[in-house]
Amino acid sequence: MSKKNKKSAAPKSVKTALFSIIPVLSAILLIFVVGLVVILVKNLNDKKPTFKGAEDVYFEYGEMSVTKDELYTNLKIQYGAAELIRLIDEKLYAEELEASKKLTEEKKDDDLVLYILDSLFQIDSKEKLGTDEEHQKAWDELIESLEMNNLITAEEIGDEENQKVTNLDSKVWETVKNHYRLQYVRNSWAKDAYVEQWKEEKLAQNAAD
């Protein structure tokens, strides 16, 4: 049997197969999103609310100008597309999300916590959390942002103790974990899929040598 035939005979795992069709799924999703945006644009005149001063110029640079109405329209389209992608990802990663939630309930979600610490503070351990006053400052800004976007309630924010960045058992931390969970599982799946593909390519290469 030739080396070429040996290599082609190597079976693909489910993860490798899924990894190989990601570009196709991405293209289909892009077409779907573009189609949705077109539909939104066609119906915006009937669907969007009107507000005072809509035609006032919000931004101007040289000969280019953007009115408040144009800004609102573009933000609405971008939010709709982002929300659609989020909903699709929640379906695609449903099992991973459920597994992650279970680990949180069992207080075994250190990987998720470390992912958040790296994303927010660029630190790699819980012991380093709070060692820099900028950690609490960034945490307070995150809470404010979540509150402005209606992603956290006043009850979840709670008192000063509940808002401490070092209080990993607080309601605020629980909300932040849920906010980052989809991003975390998506990132973890991509890493696992890449490692799996790399291992299989190495095995196929060794078998062919």
Phi, psi and omega in degrees: 000136183285163177298323180298317181291323178299318182292320182288341182278349181295124182289150177262138175281169179299317182296319179295320179297317178296319181299323183288338181260003179304316178302322179293315179298321179297319179295318179296317179297319180297316179299318181296315181295317178299317178298320179295319179298318178300316180296318179299316180298318181296330185256003185298323182299329181271333189264327188280147177284158176259152179216159185294136178074027183300327182270000177294143180284123180270324183216139180217133178215110184062235180271354181268136176219149180233125179276166177299323180295317180294321178297314180298317181299314181292321178296321180295318180294315181297318180296318180299317180294318180295320180293323178296315179297320179298316181296320178295316180297324178297327176285317182295324184251028183303315181294316180295321179296318180295319179295320179294319179297322180295319178296324178295316179298326180271005181056043178235033186255040181302324181297319178295316180299315180295325177297317180293318180298320179291319181294319186270320189238356181057043174238156188245015177204153180291334181294333181276349182293128179091356180283348177236131182297340178293337179298312180293322179298314179294324179295317178297322179292323177295316178300316180298319179295317179297321180293318180296329181263014178058035180257356176212141182265165178299325179295319179290327178293314174065208184272185183299321179298320181291337183267359179291131182297333181278352180274083186291348180260009183283164176295327179296314179296324178299317179293318180296321177300315179296326180292323183267352190299315181297316178300320180294311183292327177295317179294318180295318180297318180297319178295314180298319181295321179295315180297318179298316179295318180298317179297317182291324177293323177294317179297318179295322180293317179294324179292330182279337181284000000 
